[in-house]
């Protein structure tokens, strides 16, 4: 379930409480009169089944509570309450299938920021992958995949396309493209330094590399894997099962492809550079395509479920 903490102007408290009480899937409603100081107002607390959360939050935003007060949402790990059990049974659908669009937008917005920390993680992941490529070490490649933060901007692009939010598309594209450009430039410089120190050599680039040679040989399987990973990653975000993202991260060769392209460019090995770049673009495109289609299907299925739910289970007219 979800826990909502609302700061509501005193003259609108009754209206908000009425909305909550008429929303199927809510429980544990409490009003703290005059408890809020900034902004001034009442504090309204309630729990709501995840599958009813998106509609309730949307209705509260339509009422302008986020402008005149505030809406804070927390996930509840454990609730021991008969009322909560009844609320979850009454709400249509399953909580694992519900998408909280406000939460998804917030998460992808945060993960799609071109920040020093984001660039640092991406650059370090690319350098780790460069070491894996040169040593033909699959363990280092997997480690670099897990460190890379690039799924955030990819999910941000998919979310923005579905919600028709051009500003988030631009922000995510800037984080994705700018991040990889900086990371690859730093990795090329890292490769040059390692060459000066005698730790990287041109022979290492041109070697057979049976464990990592696939990175610069893109094929249709690369695209298929990217599509499957994009679906899994999107489902993990929308269902709050973030642990699955680790599996997604180590299944797609975005960071290793960028690393191989950077190293190949530093040694002027153009076939490897173009092959790795093709692998990178195929993976990025496959993830965005799969993520966008997954969100569209989730939205369509959820809307269908809401339309076919009994009238007693829907929000009051004008609230959804």
C-alpha positions, 0 to 999 in steps of 0.5 A: 500500500501507499501512505499519503500525507497531505497539507490542505488549506483548512477551507478545503479539508472536508472536500479532500476527506470526502474524496478520499472516503469515496475512493475505493481502496483507501483506509486509515484516514486521519485529520490533524486540524491546524497541524501544518505551519508551512504552508498553513493548513490541516494535515490529512493522512491516509493509506491507499492500495497501490492500484488505486493510488494513481487515480487518487493522486491525479484527483488531488492534483486536479483539485490543486492540492499540490499548489495550495498545499502538498502531496507526499507519498511513501511506500508501505512495506508492512501494514497489519490491518483488517481495513488495509486488507479490505481496501486492497481487495476492493481496489480493482486490479493488482498492485504489482500491475499498477503504474504510478505515473507521478512516481515514474515521472519523478524517478526518471526525472531524477535519474535523467539529470546531467550531473557530475555524479552521473557523468562520474559513474558513467565514465568510471563504468566505461573505463572499467569496461575498457580494462575488461576489453583490453584484458578480454575479461568478462568479469570486468565487463559485467562489473562495468555494466552494473556500475553504468547509470545509463538506464535512467535517461533511457527510461526517461525518454520512454516515459516522456514519449508516452506522457508527451513531455518534450522537456523531459525528452530533451533533458534525458537525451542531453544526459544520455548523449552528453554523458556518453560523449564525455565518458568516451572522451575520458576513456580515450584519454585513459587508454592513452595514459595506460598506453604510456604506462605500458599497460595497454598496447595496440596488440591487445586491441587487435587480438582475437579476444574470444570473451569480449569480441562480440562487443564490436560485432553487432547483429540482430541478437544484440537488438533482441537482447536490448528489447528484452532488457528494455521490457524487463527494466521498464517493468522493474521501474513501474512495479517498484521491483528495482532489484531487477534493474541489476539483471537488466544492467548486466544484460546489455552491452551499452557501456562496453560498446562505448568503451570499445569504441573509445579504445579503438578510436584511440588506436585508430582502429576504425572497423572496431570503432564503427562496429562498437558504435553500431552495437551501442546505437542498436542497444540504446534504440532497442531499450527505448523502443521496448520501454515505450511500447511497454509503457503504452501497453501497460497504460492501455491494459490498466485503462481497460481494467478501469473501464470494466471495473464495477461502478462501485469501484471507480472514483466519483465522477470528475475525480479520475 
